[in-house]
């Protein structure tokens, strides 16, 4: 993705933004020159340099990652369409304003390792339970034993080592405070599901 200097999110910013998020799109090159394989999926990010997840064994993603372990996990959120009328300068006709999109996006370029060992998969699933169900307990995951151990054969685990990060926060940060105030007001009046989160990104000072 194109990242202008004023849209670049630094490491502290993107790590803090990504930490509470757990759903994105995993992409791998298609095997044999085919189109990329894209998989919407939950994931668990450790806050450092690794992401873990699992997918069903029949998923077509496995053929792609076995052909090429270089993958991308993309997470995009806090997005909104910004009408040109909100961005027009005070001395410009509102209809002459240029619309744009605001959003945050982090793309993790990773090297994938497939996890097939039952005990390693069980440990990986335990970590995901802690991430997604911290308020509830679950029975131990023991390979071959009910209720979950017998299901391990139906999934494969995945560890993603983060090699490079492309992080963008596109909110007209290179523009003046008056524009931010106008857009915040417009978002407040419109009230679409993502508008409050985007308005919060426009707080200045």
Protein Blocks (a to p, Z undefined) as FASTA:
>chain_A
ZZdfklpccfklmmmmmmmpcbdcdddddehhiacdddddddddehiabccddddfklmk
lmmmmmomcdcddddehiadddfklmpcfkbcfklpccddddddddddddddddfbfklm
mmmmmmmmmmmmmmbccddddehiafklmmmmmpccdddddfbdcddddehkmbcfklmm
mmmmmmmmnopaklmmmmmmmpgZZ
